[in-house]
Amino acid sequence: MIKAEHISKNFGALHALSDASLSVNKGEVVCLIGPSGSGKSTFLRCIHGLETPDEGKVCLDGQVLDPSKKQEYRQLRNRMGFVFQHFNLFPNKTVLDNCKLAQVSVLKRSDQEAEEKALYYLGKVGLLEKKDSYPNQLSGGQKQRVAIARALCMDPEIMLFDEPTSALDPEMIKEVLEVMQDLAAQGMTMIVVTHEMGFARKVGSKVVFLEAGKVVEESPSEEFFTSPKSERAKEFLGKVFYD
């Protein structure tokens, strides 16, 4: 469904990504893991088009994401939902309006259609009773669940998550991961940048391990956690699990 081929991205002298490739099949949950600064979030942002790769290409169902073909590029990107680390909700709008805004402005839905869709997905993430609240009245976990509902309102075929729990208190993490686990169980294709190894092992179909902007290893999740191939992955897992 998604193919990222030989992606490189530099920020000045910083080589954030170097010849990184990835393929994702429909219904897979692919977890990007690795130490901080390894290029995971940059890779995800390049896949979505939030960053333009210096080299390489991204294809969605065989179509290349080409920024020079503006209309086609926009249509392809609209098929992907993106959930950010820090929620990115509009603070001056209610939960309901946060979920309606892009539906009306981007998809040109009527206000009524947008509201019905928003209420449906707020119900799915367990926040229907918060529809008239503002973001500053919500916990971190609730904000992230609203952000997931907002992305789902756009009817994406694939969901991209950029460290969706890293800004949350430990007790808030579970509620967000449960929503993501439910999505995976329903067959949603997902790429998840995460430090939550339990989630990656339990829910992930495949793990892609990055180090210094390169893909060091790509394996089925259980295989990665039980018998990693590379020494660097073994070392990383040893530190993560305090063995």
C-alpha positions, -999 to +999 in steps of 0.1 A: +000+000+000+029+024+009+064+021-005+091+045+006+122+040-015+158+052-008+146+083+012+173+107+023+167+140+041+193+165+053+187+196+076+219+216+068+248+195+081+225+170+098+219+138+079+185+129+093+178+101+069+201+082+046+188+057+020+159+046+041+133+023+026+100+008+038+070-011+025+036-014+042+009-038+031-028-031+036-039-039+072-003-040+086+008-021+117+044-011+112+063+002+142+093+025+137+116+022+167+151+032+176+170+056+198+161+093+199+175+112+169+176+081+147+153+096+121+120+079+129+098+111+129+116+125+099+109+093+080+072+094+090+070+131+079+086+123+046+061+095+040+032+119+046+047+148+027+051+171+057+088+170+047+100+167+012+128+141+008+161+153-008+163+119-025+140+090-030+103+087-035+071+076-017+043+057-035+008+051-023-009+023-042+017+027-069+012+064-073+042+086-066+037+115-042+050+143-064+046+179-050+048+193-085+015+176-094-005+197-068-040+183-071-029+146-073-004+152-044-031+167-022-055+139-030-029+112-021-020+130+011-057+132+021-058+094+021-034+095+051-043+106+086-015+120+108-015+122+146+011+144+162+031+140+194+017+173+208-020+169+196-020+202+175-056+209+185-070+244+179-072+259+214-099+284+206-123+258+192-144+231+209-136+194+206-165+191+181-153+221+160-118+207+160-132+175+144-154+194+119-130+220+106-110+201+081-140+181+069-157+213+059-127+232+045-108+203+028-135+177+020-162+203+014-187+184+036-218+202+049-218+212+085-244+186+093-224+158+076-192+169+094-210+170+127-224+135+123-190+121+114-174+140+143-199+127+168-195+091+155-157+091+160-158+110+193-181+081+204-155+056+191-127+071+212-150+075+243-152+113+243-187+121+232-195+139+265-165+162+259-178+175+225-184+210+238-152+213+259-121+232+249-087+216+247-075+233+278-103+215+297-090+181+287-063+158+300-034+149+278-048+115+270-082+130+261-065+155+238-047+128+220-079+108+216-096+139+201-066+142+177-071+106+167-109+111+162-102+143+142-078+123+119-104+095+115-131+120+105-112+125+072-118+088+063-081+080+059-070+046+045-038+047+065-030+063+099+004+077+108+013+082+144+043+102+155+051+092+191+015+097+201+021+088+238+055+105+245+039+137+258+016+119+281+017+110+318+021+073+323-015+067+334-027+085+303-008+063+279-030+032+282-062+050+271-045+061+239-029+028+231-062+011+236-078+033+209-049+025+186-052-012+194-089-011+185-081+006+152-055-021+144-081-048+153-105-032+128-079-036+100-066+000+098-032+002+081-009+021+105+027+033+107+036+042+143+067+059+156+068+047+192+089+040+223+061+017+236+078-016+232+049-036+246+026-020+220+051-027+192+054-063+202+017-070+209+000-050+181+027-045+155+029-067+124+064-056+117+092-036+133+115-013+115+146-004+136+165+028+127+198+041+138+215+073+126+190+078+098+194+043+084+171+012+085+192-013+104+167-041+106+132-049+095+114-080+109+081-094+120+074-080+155+077-111+175+109-122+157+125-088+163+118-089+200+128-126+205+158-129+181+170-095+167+195-100+139+217-069+143+241-063+172+227-027+174+192-039+179+203-064+205+220-036+224+190-013+221+166-039+234+190-048+262+189-012+274+151-008+269+143-039+289+171-034+315+184-070+309 
